[in-house]
């Protein structure tokens, strides 16, 4: 369960405090629910994911994580370009306290990512699709209660998206997913519930279709 | 399926340090062609340069000791301070991608780099001194404990300055350029190439505001029985500066922890 209580967020810019990105966001994500986050560009979707993932702190308000939460995967964040996929994977295993069974986890990541020889090449030589594959595989190697995905499926091909969706269906009874995507198809494939971010406020919908409908209504105006 | 077990903060920090240390070591030693060669080639090249510049290769005495050993000890000791803060100053920028994992904090990257720097400098010191002993130089220190004390102080001072600079260059980006300009003359005022006893007053008192000079003077005093250490040289002053900078650096990292993570 994740409880987001009256979260406000603004960033410091070169010209002092910026404008409020989030203004009083409230919602509760129940366990084992896959949630899609929709909203226009700059609505604060990635910001919200970073806050939920605990890598940034809200300016005001609180976020309670009563479960283990993955890091936000997406946009090549968390990968060091000069190191190989394997070295990056080892690093992630180590910081999650899995030093003893590192070999099995690396084997899992290598297999799940399915990028062949490139696993032993520097990440900076990867295409964006290969980066997504690696990131997704890395987070699937750990048993989080909630996985956070910031457009990680966007760069992957159909085969990979299907593989990822199938992996999530297997996890469905003991893990949840919070994802941002601009593809309605992907959101429908992965999520049941939806959150619509609009003008710094968040609205919860039990059905992703309703969230998408409200979002489409707001952008057509 | 094994569920993610609950871990203590200490455990998270220690595993993160270990992971970062191995990662940094790999990038330093294995990235690029024969990257490890530079670890020894760099101080060696510098050494040759300085000794040629001053023309005291193998035959002159400086401050009562052999000229070559004088520069070697000065350079190695100086590196413990300078390399530590120069490398750890850039730690936050170089590891920005890793702050996507909430286990990794900016301060971890700085401290780990400083530790790695201590380890690598120790390694290159041992190799250089072993090499010098093959050429019949007197490489064994007279007071090993004193040498260790001075080295530790120099490194701690490097850690402190590194902590301060890593945070402040991230907050005020322009500062990085100024620091790089200031680092160059630091070699000259820290007594790497000249003993403090040869500097006339009142300039000697001015130079003695520099804690690295204190460290190097004490280092050589402990290393060579015959070295003319200036009476003002004080290890206590070095440690006082080290503790002050470490404290101030930690305070900066605590105070601005949120802004240090921001991109």
Interface residues (C-beta under 8 A of the other chain):
Chain A: X11 X12 X53 X54 X55 X56 X57 X68 X71 X72 X76 X77 X78 X79 X80 X81 X82 X83 X87 X90 X91 X92 X94 X95 X96 X97 X99 X142 X143 X144 X174
Chain B: X1 X2 X3 X4 X5 X7 X11 X12 X15 X16 X18 X19 X20 X22 X23 X26 X27 X31 X95 X97 X98 X99 X100 X101 X102 X103 X104 X258 X259 X261 X262
